[in-house]
């Protein structure tokens, strides 16, 4: 096998250190709880940076917001979140981006509060809804319809519908997902923290080095080599980061729950499309995409010596990946292809722009399809859709958020 280097720490970024904690209904306890989290995040971030790793964001995730916010009305919930926002501003000492998730919405009333809260607080109001399945496999369609209406309402009251970046619907998702907005904490669990990585640069680097020097071999042999090399590279950095945590004098302030090993692409790193191309797939969406997706999923789940939590799978977030965004403009895949690929990867329909006039029934049907796959295949999947006011299928978005790429609006069949 070719000798491939992968020790360069600039190739593997720490996308997030995410703390999971419980807030109590008593406002007077919030400052101390959040101060503890802020101090911990500051200290651990500095230790990672001192050891050569970039920390892109730190995050705080709470138990279900109905357990601590006064949700009697929008005004009471707004007042409580305004107080939390002020506390976080005061406590921000890390110098990196601080994001906050208010946990899950559990009732129809709580779901109804979300559009205006998201409009008011944006990135300090990341929130999810967890939809269950009964013993016959039937999903909670009432909750799905409330969630679908929320998606539509958010699209109408936030600029360009971008507020839907902060809201997702979860199916078969456990607590301790470090990536927003699918994150939520269970108050029955102790306070914990999770590390989420950003590794597309690492994967592309490994594949390029292998392809530059590899002699001709069969498809099966190439794929075995790809799997081995990407797994080794990812394992190296997980082990190195684990060692830093084990030496940290502050790590015992929270229980370390493990890693989400997902690649977690962003606008600021290589596209997952480059990974597919280096593996010999002509473009994302071409024949061979499912096979490559399955191999990548096995890579992310191959980690040893560390607990894996969250998705720990292949993330295909359309508007957070420059290559996927370009592929949508070339009509190289559609929404049904993304759903198909979810059968062998890990996130569902994530950050997908759809026509602004898409109806509630169509959105609910997409959610039911995704949820059915999640429970039938026993994997975590989510739906985060962006109905874009005034746009039709094939139009290009004009998002202004620093997190989002502009891409083509996908038709809802």
C-alpha positions as CSV (number, residue, x, y, z in Angstrom):
1,X,0.0,0.0,0.0
2,X,1.2,3.5,-0.7
3,X,2.6,5.5,2.2
4,X,0.3,8.4,2.8
5,X,0.8,11.2,5.3
6,X,-2.1,12.6,7.3
7,X,-0.6,13.9,10.5
8,X,-1.0,17.6,9.5
9,X,-3.4,19.1,12.0
10,X,-4.6,21.8,9.6
11,X,-6.3,19.0,7.6
12,X,-8.6,18.1,10.6
13,X,-10.4,20.9,12.3
14,X,-12.5,20.7,15.4
15,X,-15.8,22.0,14.1
16,X,-17.3,22.2,17.6
17,X,-16.9,21.5,21.2
18,X,-20.5,21.0,22.3
19,X,-21.6,20.9,25.9
20,X,-24.9,19.3,26.9
21,X,-26.4,20.6,30.1
22,X,-29.7,21.0,31.9
23,X,-31.3,24.3,32.8
24,X,-33.8,24.6,35.6
25,X,-37.0,26.7,35.7
26,X,-35.4,29.0,38.3
27,X,-33.8,31.8,36.3
28,X,-31.5,32.5,39.2
29,X,-29.5,29.3,38.5
30,X,-28.9,30.0,34.8
31,X,-25.9,32.3,35.2
32,X,-23.9,29.8,37.2
33,X,-24.7,26.9,34.8
34,X,-23.8,28.9,31.7
35,X,-20.7,30.4,33.4
36,X,-19.4,26.8,34.1
37,X,-20.0,25.9,30.5
38,X,-18.3,29.0,29.2
39,X,-15.3,28.6,31.4
40,X,-14.9,25.0,30.3
41,X,-15.3,25.8,26.6
42,X,-12.7,28.5,26.9
43,X,-10.2,26.3,28.6
44,X,-10.6,23.3,26.4
45,X,-10.5,25.4,23.2
46,X,-7.2,26.9,24.3
47,X,-5.7,23.5,25.0
48,X,-6.7,22.3,21.5
49,X,-5.3,25.4,19.9
50,X,-2.1,25.1,21.9
51,X,-1.7,21.6,20.5
52,X,-2.2,22.7,16.9
53,X,-5.9,22.2,16.3
54,X,-8.3,24.9,15.0
55,X,-11.5,25.2,17.0
56,X,-14.2,26.7,14.8
57,X,-17.1,27.0,17.2
58,X,-18.2,26.2,20.7
59,X,-21.8,25.3,21.5
60,X,-24.2,24.9,24.4
61,X,-27.2,22.6,24.1
62,X,-29.9,22.4,26.7
63,X,-32.7,20.1,27.7
64,X,-36.1,20.6,26.2
65,X,-36.9,24.4,26.4
66,X,-40.4,23.8,27.8
67,X,-38.6,22.4,30.9
68,X,-37.0,25.8,31.8
69,X,-38.4,28.6,29.7
70,X,-41.7,30.2,30.6
71,X,-43.7,29.1,27.5
72,X,-47.0,30.4,28.7
73,X,-46.9,32.8,25.7
74,X,-44.5,34.1,23.1
75,X,-43.7,37.2,25.2
76,X,-42.7,35.2,28.3
77,X,-40.6,32.8,26.3
78,X,-39.0,35.8,24.5
79,X,-38.2,37.5,27.8
80,X,-36.4,34.4,29.1
81,X,-34.4,33.9,25.9
82,X,-33.5,37.6,26.0
83,X,-32.0,37.0,29.4
84,X,-30.1,34.0,28.2
85,X,-28.8,35.9,25.2
86,X,-27.5,38.7,27.6
87,X,-25.8,36.1,29.8
88,X,-24.1,34.5,26.8
89,X,-22.8,37.8,25.5
90,X,-21.3,38.6,28.9
91,X,-19.7,35.1,29.2
92,X,-18.2,34.9,25.7
93,X,-14.5,34.6,26.4
94,X,-13.4,32.1,23.8
95,X,-12.8,34.3,20.8
96,X,-14.5,31.7,18.6
97,X,-18.1,31.5,17.5
98,X,-20.6,30.6,20.3
99,X,-23.8,29.0,19.3
100,X,-26.8,28.0,21.5
101,X,-29.5,25.4,21.1
102,X,-32.7,25.5,23.2
103,X,-33.3,21.7,23.0
104,X,-36.4,20.2,21.6
105,X,-40.0,21.3,21.2
106,X,-42.3,18.6,22.5
107,X,-45.8,20.0,22.2
108,X,-47.9,21.7,19.5
109,X,-47.9,24.9,21.6
110,X,-44.1,24.9,21.9
111,X,-43.8,24.3,18.1
112,X,-46.1,27.2,17.5
113,X,-43.7,29.6,19.3
114,X,-40.7,28.7,17.2
115,X,-41.1,30.9,14.1
116,X,-41.1,34.2,16.0
117,X,-38.4,33.0,18.5
118,X,-36.2,32.0,15.6
119,X,-36.8,35.3,13.9
120,X,-35.9,37.2,17.1
121,X,-32.8,35.2,18.2
122,X,-31.5,33.4,15.1
123,X,-28.3,31.5,15.9
124,X,-29.1,31.6,19.7
125,X,-32.4,29.7,19.0
126,X,-31.4,26.5,17.3
127,X,-34.2,23.9,17.9
128,X,-35.5,20.6,16.8
129,X,-38.7,18.5,16.9
130,X,-38.3,14.7,17.5
131,X,-41.0,12.7,15.8
132,X,-41.7,9.2,17.1
133,X,-42.9,6.0,15.5
134,X,-45.4,3.6,17.1
135,X,-45.1,-0.2,17.3
136,X,-46.7,-0.5,13.8
137,X,-44.2,1.8,12.2
138,X,-46.7,4.7,11.9
139,X,-45.2,8.2,12.5
140,X,-46.8,10.9,14.6
141,X,-48.4,12.7,11.7
142,X,-50.0,15.4,13.8
143,X,-46.6,16.5,15.0
144,X,-45.3,16.3,11.5
145,X,-48.0,18.6,10.2
146,X,-47.3,21.1,13.0
147,X,-43.6,21.0,12.1
148,X,-44.3,21.4,8.4
149,X,-46.5,24.4,9.1
150,X,-43.6,25.8,11.2
151,X,-41.2,25.4,8.2
152,X,-43.7,27.4,6.1
153,X,-44.2,30.1,8.7
154,X,-40.4,30.5,9.2
155,X,-40.0,30.9,5.5
156,X,-42.5,33.7,5.4
157,X,-41.2,35.8,8.4
158,X,-37.4,35.5,8.0
159,X,-35.4,37.1,5.2
160,X,-35.2,34.8,2.2
161,X,-36.5,32.0,4.5
162,X,-33.1,31.6,6.0
163,X,-34.5,31.1,9.5
164,X,-35.1,27.5,8.6
165,X,-31.3,27.0,9.0
166,X,-32.1,27.0,12.8
167,X,-34.9,24.4,12.7
168,X,-35.0,20.7,11.9
169,X,-37.2,17.7,12.3
170,X,-35.5,14.6,13.8
171,X,-36.4,11.0,13.2
172,X,-34.8,8.2,15.3
173,X,-32.2,10.7,16.7
174,X,-30.7,10.2,20.1
175,X,-29.5,13.0,22.3
176,X,-25.8,14.2,22.1
177,X,-25.7,15.2,18.4
178,X,-23.1,18.0,18.5
179,X,-24.3,19.6,15.2
180,X,-27.1,22.1,15.1
181,X,-30.1,22.3,15.0
182,X,-30.6,18.5,15.5
183,X,-28.9,18.8,19.0
184,X,-30.9,18.3,22.2
185,X,-30.1,17.1,25.7
186,X,-32.0,14.7,27.9
187,X,-32.4,16.1,31.5
188,X,-32.1,12.6,32.8
189,X,-28.5,12.5,31.6
190,X,-25.5,14.1,33.3
191,X,-23.9,17.2,31.8
192,X,-21.6,16.0,29.0
193,X,-19.5,17.2,26.1
194,X,-19.0,15.9,22.5
195,X,-16.4,16.7,19.9
196,X,-17.5,17.2,16.3
197,X,-14.9,17.3,13.5
198,X,-14.6,18.8,10.1
199,X,-12.6,16.4,7.9
200,X,-13.2,16.8,4.2
201,X,-9.8,18.4,3.7
202,X,-8.2,15.4,5.4
203,X,-10.2,12.9,3.2
204,X,-9.4,14.7,0.0
205,X,-5.7,14.9,0.9
206,X,-5.4,11.2,1.6
207,X,-7.2,10.2,-1.6
208,X,-5.1,12.6,-3.7
209,X,-1.9,11.2,-2.3
210,X,-3.0,7.7,-2.9
211,X,-4.2,8.3,-6.4
212,X,-0.9,10.1,-7.4
213,X,1.2,7.1,-6.6
214,X,-1.1,4.1,-6.9
215,X,-0.3,1.6,-9.6
216,X,-3.2,0.3,-11.7
217,X,-5.4,-2.1,-9.6
218,X,-8.9,-3.5,-9.7
219,X,-11.9,-1.4,-8.5
220,X,-12.3,-3.6,-5.4
221,X,-8.6,-3.2,-4.5
222,X,-8.7,0.5,-4.9
223,X,-11.8,0.8,-2.7
224,X,-10.3,-1.4,0.0
225,X,-7.2,0.9,0.0
226,X,-9.4,4.0,0.1
227,X,-11.3,2.6,3.1
228,X,-8.1,1.7,4.9
229,X,-6.3,5.0,4.3
230,X,-9.3,7.2,5.2
231,X,-10.0,5.2,8.3
232,X,-6.3,5.4,9.4
233,X,-6.2,9.1,8.9
234,X,-9.4,9.7,10.8
235,X,-8.3,7.3,13.6
236,X,-5.0,9.2,14.0
237,X,-6.7,12.5,14.7
238,X,-9.4,11.0,16.9
239,X,-6.8,9.3,18.9
240,X,-4.6,12.5,19.1
241,X,-7.6,14.6,20.2
242,X,-8.6,12.0,22.7
243,X,-5.1,12.1,24.2
244,X,-5.3,15.9,24.6
245,X,-8.6,15.5,26.4
246,X,-7.2,12.8,28.7
247,X,-4.4,15.2,29.7
248,X,-6.7,18.2,30.1
249,X,-7.1,19.5,33.7
250,X,-10.6,20.7,32.9
251,X,-12.0,17.8,31.0
252,X,-13.5,16.2,34.2
253,X,-15.9,19.2,34.6
254,X,-18.1,17.4,32.1
255,X,-18.3,13.8,31.2
256,X,-16.7,13.2,27.8
257,X,-19.4,11.4,25.7
258,X,-17.3,10.9,22.6
259,X,-17.0,12.0,19.0
260,X,-19.4,12.6,16.1
261,X,-17.1,11.3,13.4
262,X,-19.1,12.8,10.5
263,X,-17.1,14.8,8.0
264,X,-19.3,17.9,8.5
265,X,-18.4,19.9,5.4
266,X,-18.7,23.7,5.3
267,X,-18.1,26.6,2.9
268,X,-14.6,26.9,4.2
269,X,-13.2,23.4,3.4
270,X,-13.0,20.9,0.5
271,X,-16.3,19.7,-0.8
272,X,-17.5,16.2,-0.3
273,X,-18.0,16.2,-4.0
274,X,-14.2,16.2,-4.4
275,X,-14.1,13.0,-2.2
276,X,-16.4,11.3,-4.6
277,X,-14.5,12.4,-7.6
278,X,-11.2,11.2,-6.1
279,X,-12.9,7.8,-5.6
280,X,-13.7,7.6,-9.3
281,X,-17.3,8.8,-9.3
282,X,-17.7,11.2,-12.3
283,X,-19.8,13.6,-10.2
284,X,-22.0,13.4,-7.2
285,X,-25.3,11.8,-8.3
286,X,-23.7,9.7,-11.1
287,X,-23.8,5.9,-11.1
288,X,-21.5,4.8,-8.3
289,X,-22.7,7.4,-5.8
290,X,-24.5,4.9,-3.6
291,X,-21.5,2.6,-3.4
292,X,-19.1,5.4,-2.6
293,X,-21.5,6.8,0.0
294,X,-21.7,3.4,1.7
295,X,-17.9,3.1,1.8
296,X,-17.6,6.6,3.4
297,X,-20.2,5.7,6.0
298,X,-18.2,2.6,6.9
299,X,-15.1,4.9,7.3
300,X,-16.9,7.2,9.7
301,X,-18.0,4.2,11.8
302,X,-14.7,2.5,11.8
303,X,-13.2,4.4,14.8
304,X,-11.8,2.4,17.6
305,X,-10.9,3.3,21.2
306,X,-13.5,6.2,21.4
307,X,-17.2,6.3,21.8
308,X,-19.1,7.4,18.6
309,X,-22.3,9.5,19.1
310,X,-24.6,11.6,17.1
311,X,-24.7,11.0,13.3
312,X,-21.2,9.6,12.9
313,X,-21.9,9.1,9.3
314,X,-21.9,10.8,5.9
315,X,-23.4,14.3,5.9
316,X,-24.7,15.7,2.6
317,X,-25.8,19.2,3.5
318,X,-26.7,20.9,0.2
319,X,-26.3,24.6,1.0
320,X,-23.3,24.1,3.3
321,X,-21.2,22.3,0.7
322,X,-19.9,24.3,-2.3
323,X,-19.6,21.2,-4.5
324,X,-23.1,20.0,-3.8
325,X,-24.4,23.5,-4.4
326,X,-22.7,23.6,-7.9
327,X,-24.1,20.2,-8.6
328,X,-27.6,21.3,-8.0
329,X,-27.1,24.1,-10.6
330,X,-26.1,21.4,-13.1
331,X,-29.1,19.3,-12.2
332,X,-26.8,16.4,-11.3
333,X,-29.2,15.1,-8.6
334,X,-32.7,15.8,-7.3
335,X,-34.5,15.6,-4.0
336,X,-35.4,11.9,-4.6
337,X,-31.7,11.1,-5.2
338,X,-30.8,12.8,-1.9
339,X,-33.4,10.7,-0.1
340,X,-32.1,7.5,-1.8
341,X,-28.5,8.2,-0.7
342,X,-29.8,8.6,2.8
343,X,-30.4,4.8,2.8
344,X,-26.6,4.3,3.1
345,X,-25.5,7.6,4.7
346,X,-26.5,9.6,7.7
347,X,-28.4,12.8,7.7
348,X,-31.5,12.8,5.4
349,X,-32.7,16.0,3.6
350,X,-30.5,18.7,5.0
351,X,-30.6,22.4,4.1
352,X,-32.5,21.7,0.9
353,X,-34.1,24.8,-0.8
354,X,-37.5,24.1,-2.3
355,X,-40.0,26.3,-4.1
356,X,-41.6,28.9,-2.0
357,X,-45.1,27.9,-2.9
358,X,-44.6,24.2,-1.8
359,X,-47.7,23.2,0.2
360,X,-47.9,21.8,3.7
361,X,-49.0,18.4,2.5
362,X,-46.0,18.1,0.2
363,X,-43.6,19.1,3.0
364,X,-45.3,16.7,5.4
365,X,-45.0,13.9,2.8
366,X,-41.3,14.4,2.5
367,X,-41.0,14.3,6.3
368,X,-42.9,11.0,6.4
369,X,-40.8,9.5,3.7
370,X,-37.6,10.4,5.5
371,X,-39.0,9.3,8.9
372,X,-40.1,6.0,7.4
373,X,-36.6,5.3,6.2
374,X,-35.1,6.4,9.5
375,X,-37.1,3.9,11.5
376,X,-37.2,1.1,8.9
377,X,-33.4,1.2,8.6
378,X,-32.8,2.1,12.2
379,X,-30.7,5.2,11.6
380,X,-30.9,8.9,12.5
381,X,-32.3,11.1,9.7
382,X,-33.4,14.7,9.7
383,X,-35.4,17.1,7.5
384,X,-34.3,20.7,7.2
385,X,-36.0,22.3,4.3
386,X,-35.9,25.9,3.0
387,X,-39.0,27.0,1.1
388,X,-37.7,30.2,-0.6
389,X,-40.4,32.8,-1.1
390,X,-40.8,33.9,-4.7
391,X,-38.5,31.1,-6.1
392,X,-39.4,28.2,-8.3
393,X,-37.7,24.9,-9.1
394,X,-34.4,25.6,-11.0
395,X,-34.1,29.2,-9.7
396,X,-31.0,30.1,-7.9
397,X,-31.0,31.2,-4.2
398,X,-29.6,34.5,-3.0
399,X,-28.9,33.6,0.6
400,X,-26.9,36.2,2.6
401,X,-26.0,34.0,5.6
402,X,-22.3,33.4,6.0
403,X,-23.1,29.7,6.6
404,X,-25.0,29.1,3.3
405,X,-23.9,28.5,-0.3
406,X,-26.2,29.6,-3.1
407,X,-27.6,26.8,-5.2
408,X,-30.6,25.7,-7.3
409,X,-34.0,25.3,-5.8
410,X,-35.0,21.6,-6.0
411,X,-38.4,20.5,-7.2
412,X,-40.7,18.6,-4.8
413,X,-42.2,15.8,-7.0
